[in-house]
């Protein structure tokens, strides 16, 4: 990230002036309110020589409430907001000081400069992004360099007994075999790795085969850098147990989970053929409403099943949906990658991990997820609606050149009506249904995924008067 200097000075001046005005007016209001309460109290209890007790009490109450108590409440709010502005100003000055030390910086640098935790640092950065102070800076990630073999390191064995899961809290970095070293290896005497298929968000995927049955499988392992973090292994194991328990036709089946003797975790999953929804949309642009409606209903059914098992997905996006080809023709959407799944009852579930990293994809992330707040099923619902929006328009609700701009729109701007940006006509009800599902406040969205699916199902696949392909 880097600082936009002109915007920084503008916001700094406005915060400075606003905080002073709020604190001064709030202080004056407290003094006036206190004086009015004092006078009202004297009027209420002081004897009236002419006997007008009722009139005196009414006057005292009016004076105490409307020129005393009410102004004090308003003034207290003003003082509280003024203090909040001063706190924001302090964070802004810290970012400015950080920018003077170097042209670009990250969230970890902000946390160190302000001496705050990762969650607070993320909130400060998101607030600065929303104010237009920060913008993305092009960064080229450093290539991954494997650690040199440590004493006693052995390459992936051809076979061997199942290894126990290493202590996830251990901070030791163990050398790992390179991806090519997996080719030809036999995992625990059962699965032979045949070829590398690709890479996912946190893992490499290989084609493998069961030695006794001959059935092909997909084998997913953790990326070398992902293995370094204790949370990665926990999420990886959670993906195995969660996906295998669901047994839904639109969720990829997981058949085995194990750890090699060198500590590399892997999943054994169904081997599916086809392209991802992301690849499909990149190729065709957008989908007919009837096709998008079918995909939303099938994927929503899978998501609802996960929620009913007490699980959140937390990383719904077109890249995690495979348009799997069936043997008899046709295809079905399959939801992949439960690596970020978390229990619904986890009261502190958030997009910010213990490592201070925001997990998930901003283009499909709900506002509360972007702020690092507690998330629930309505956050997954938002992501599903964002995918539905992209299916019929060809782009997510908020798409811009920089991540900073995406965050700013996500936090401050309502999603446009799908019909206003779609390349073909849509049934009239689509706009209202997607607008509710993409509401900034989760309280304004549908209460759960099945309620959203009921609304989608009520919309005809082809609206009267709309020719297919028009």
C-alpha positions, 0 to 999 in steps of 0.5 A: 500500500502507499499513501495518497498525500493530497487526500491524506492532508485533506482528511487530516485537516477535516478530522482535526477541525471536526474533532475540535468543533465537536469537543468544544461544542460538547464541552459548552453543552455540558456546562449549559446543561449542568447549569440548567439542571442546577437551576431546575433543581433549585426551582423544584425544591425552593418554596414559592411564597405565592403558593404556585407549586404546580406551576413552579414544578412544571417549569423546573421539570421543563428547564431540567429536561429540555435545557439541562438533561437533553443538551447534556446527552447530546453534548456527551455524544458530541464529546464521544464522537470528538474523541473518536475523531481524535483517535482516528486522527492519531492513527492517520498520523501514524500511517503518515509517519510510516509512509515517510519512512518508506514509499510502500508498507503493509498491514503488519507495518501499520500494526507495529507503527501504531503498537496495536494488534492485527485486528485493530490494524486491519480496521485502521487500514480499511478505514483509511481505504474507505476515506481514499487515503491509501491505495494499492501499490504494485508488488512482486512477491518474492519467489519461494525458496525451499529451506535446506534439508535439515539433519535427518531429513528423508525424501517422501517414502514410497510407502510406510505406516500412517504418520501422526499429525504433528503438533500444530502449535509447533513453530519448527520449519521442516524441509519438504520435498519439492512438488516434482518429488511427489510424482511416482511416490506411493502414499502409505502403500495405497495411493500412487501419485501420477501427475501434477494437475495444478495449484489452489489457494493453499495447496497443490493438486495431483492426479493419483490412483488407488493401487488396489482398485485402480480408481483415479483420485485427486490428491491435494497437499499444502503449499510449502509456504502454507505449511509454515503456519499452524492455522493452515494445517488446522484448516486443511484437516477441517476441510477433510472432515467437513466435506466428507461429512456432508455427502452432497452431490454438489460438494466435492467428495473427500475420501481420505486424509493423512500426513506423510512421515515428513509432516506433509498433509494431504487429502484424497478427493474425487477426481472431476473433469471440467472447467471452473465457473471462473474459466467459464465466465471468462470464456463466455462473459455472462450466462442466460438467467435460466442457466444462472438460476440453475447454478445458484439453486444447486450451489445454494442447496450445497451451501445450505447443507453445509450450514445445516451441518453447522459449517461456514465455507467463507471463501465462495467464489467462481474459482471454487466452483467446478463445472464437472462433466458427467459420464453420461453427458451434462454437467453439475456445479461442484463446490470445492475448497472447504479449506477456510470452513469454520464451525457456525457456533464459533462466536469469534469467527472472523475473516482475520486469522490469529496471524493477522491475515484477512482470508477470503476473496474481497470481490465476493466478501461481505462488508462485515467480513472485510471489517473483520467482524463476526460472520455467520451464514448470511456472509456466505449468502452474500458471497453466493449472491455476488457470484449470481450477480457476476453470472448474469452481468459478467462482473462482480458487484464491485470491480475496480483497478485496485484492491483499495478501490474495491474495499472502498466501494464494498464498505460505502457503496450499494451494489448496482442493479444487475439489470443496469449492467447486464448485457441481456434482459433479466426478469424484473424480480432479479434486481430486488432479490439480489439487492436484498441478498447484497445489502450492506447490513446483514440484518437486511438480507435474507435470514438464511440461504434457503430463504434466498433460494426460495426467492430465486426459485420463484423467478421464472427461468425465462420471463414472459416477453424475454426471448432466450438469447436476446 
